[in-house]
Structure formats: structure tokens, C-alpha cells
Amino acid sequence: MMSEAIKIVIYGSFATGKTTLVERFKKDTFDNAVESTIGAAFYAITLPLPNGGSIKAQIWDTAGMEKFKSIVPMYLRGATIVIFCFDSPKLDIIREGIRFIRTATDAKIVLVQTKIDIYRANIINEDLTMQLNLFLERGEYKIFYTSAKTGHSVKELFDYCIIKGNEIKNASFVQEQRLEIKNDIVENSKYGCCVIN
């Protein structure tokens, strides 16, 4: 188990409920009057595992206001997972959001529709759901339908992101170790094993 914390960044437009999602996960509370995030807010979370171990995660909640958009890529860099929040499932908004994220990072993107207690009618629009599912299949994205108000799927979302982030981080660490060993072998082979006079 790696001791380095994984980095999860939450991105989305203003007032999509990003901060209330984290608050629901961290404190199991809901405050409808939460203040807007300025810049970014940072949370350190430890997820205990059934085998007695734990995973550490840094969760960065970025500001959704347009005036802060230019600094968001700074927070996206080095992310393992990006949680992309939207409150209404419109394909153009999702595509635009993914393009923006991809300008700063190649992290795994998890799509999250927030406020399903309010926007439930959008989820059961069969045509839109079919289009969204095709888009998700092509892009290999995972989607969660959440409500910070009721708590629906919030724990599942963060548990998935932390565990998946840990798997990605561990796989990346193993790959780096293999590359280091391979580079050492190549470097050492330049000198050969014997010197003949």
C-alpha cells in the first residue's frame, strides 16, 4: 500500500453542488446555504479498508465561477481522478467540460450528475439517457447520479474515486519501477561485462 496520497479534483460550473457533495461525504451533513468556493478548497480524507489498511486522498474542490476558470488547470495538474459535476445532463456541457479538463491533465474522469432530487425528470428522458450512455461507452467514463441533499450515491462516488485512484497510483508506481529497472539495464549494458586488453 502506498503512503502517498492520491489527488482527486472536483470540477464543474458555478452552483452545481460540488462543495455540498464533499461536505455530505466528509461530515454526512447538508447545508443549502454553503458559501461559494474561492480558488479551491482542500480536504484530506482517509478511507479505511476492510483488511485493516487505509487509503489517503487529497480532495481539491475548485471554484466554479467563470472568473476563477483560468486558475483551475493549476489544480487539475497531477490529479489522479477528476470528478466532473453537472446538474443537468446536456451532452454539449459534458463534452466542453471534458475538453477543458483534458487541456490540463490525463487523469481518469468520473462524471457526476448532482441534484437529482431536483432534476430527476432529466434522468428519465429516454432519448437523452440513450445518447449519454453511448457517449459514456465510447469514452469509457463512469457516471454517478447523486444528491448531496438526500445523500444518494455520494458515499459510493467517493469510495469509488478513492479506491480507483489508489489502483491507478499503484499501477503507475509499478510501471515507473519497471522503467527504472529497464533504464538501469540499458545504461549498464553500454559498458559491457568484460574488458579485454
DAQUI-V688614 format. One record per backbone hydrogen bond with DSSP energy under -0.5 kcal/mol. CO is the residue of the C=O (numbers start at 1). NH is the residue of the N-H. E is the energy in kcal/mol with one decimal. If there is no record, write none. Layout:
((CO/NH/E) (CO/NH/E))
This chain:
((6/8/-0.6) (6/58/-3.4) (7/80/-2.9) (7/81/-1.8) (8/60/-3.1) (9/11/-0.6) (9/83/-2.9) (10/62/-2.0) (11/85/-3.1) (13/16/-1.2) (17/21/-1.4) (18/22/-1.6) (19/23/-2.6) (20/24/-2.2) (21/25/-2.1) (22/26/-3.3) (23/27/-2.6) (23/28/-0.7) (23/29/-0.9) (24/28/-1.1) (31/34/-1.1) (37/39/-0.6) (38/40/-1.5) (39/63/-2.4) (41/61/-3.0) (43/45/-0.5) (43/59/-3.2) (45/57/-3.1) (46/48/-0.7) (47/55/-2.1) (49/52/-1.9) (53/49/-3.0) (55/47/-3.1) (56/6/-2.2) (57/45/-2.9) (57/59/-0.5) (58/8/-3.2) (58/60/-0.6) (59/43/-2.2) (59/61/-0.6) (60/10/-3.4) (60/62/-0.8) (61/41/-2.4) (64/14/-1.1) (65/68/-1.9) (66/69/-1.4) (68/71/-1.5) (68/72/-0.8) (69/72/-0.7) (69/73/-0.6) (71/74/-0.9) (71/75/-0.8) (72/75/-1.1) (72/76/-1.8) (73/77/-1.7) (76/79/-2.0) (80/108/-1.9) (81/9/-2.3) (82/84/-0.8) (82/110/-2.9) (83/11/-3.1) (83/85/-0.7) (84/112/-2.7) (85/13/-0.6) (86/114/-2.2) (88/90/-2.0) (89/91/-0.5) (90/94/-2.1) (91/95/-2.9) (92/96/-2.3) (93/97/-2.3) (94/98/-2.5) (95/99/-2.5) (96/100/-2.2) (97/101/-2.3) (98/102/-2.6) (99/103/-0.9) (100/103/-0.8) (101/104/-1.8) (101/105/-1.8) (108/82/-2.9) (109/111/-0.5) (109/142/-0.7) (110/84/-2.7) (111/144/-2.2) (112/86/-2.3) (112/114/-0.6) (113/146/-3.4) (115/118/-1.8) (115/119/-2.7) (119/122/-1.4) (119/123/-0.8) (120/123/-0.8) (120/124/-1.2) (122/125/-0.8) (124/126/-1.0) (125/129/-2.8) (126/130/-2.4) (127/131/-2.2) (128/132/-2.8) (129/133/-2.5) (130/134/-2.1) (131/135/-2.3) (132/136/-2.5) (133/137/-2.5) (134/138/-2.1) (135/139/-1.8) (136/140/-1.1) (136/141/-1.7) (142/111/-2.6) (144/113/-2.6) (144/146/-0.6) (146/116/-2.4) (147/151/-2.2) (151/154/-1.5) (151/155/-0.6) (152/147/-1.6) (153/157/-2.0) (154/158/-2.2) (155/159/-2.9) (156/160/-2.4) (157/161/-2.5) (158/162/-2.6) (159/163/-2.5) (160/164/-3.1) (161/165/-2.3) (162/166/-2.0) (163/167/-2.1) (164/168/-2.5) (165/169/-2.6) (166/170/-2.6) (167/171/-2.5) (168/172/-2.4) (169/173/-2.2) (170/174/-2.4) (171/175/-2.2) (172/176/-2.4) (173/177/-2.2) (174/178/-2.3) (175/179/-2.3) (176/180/-2.4) (177/181/-2.3) (178/182/-2.6) (179/183/-2.7) (180/184/-2.2) (181/185/-2.3) (182/186/-2.4) (183/187/-2.7) (184/188/-2.7) (185/189/-2.1) (186/190/-0.7) (187/190/-0.8) (188/191/-1.2) (189/192/-0.6) (195/197/-0.5))
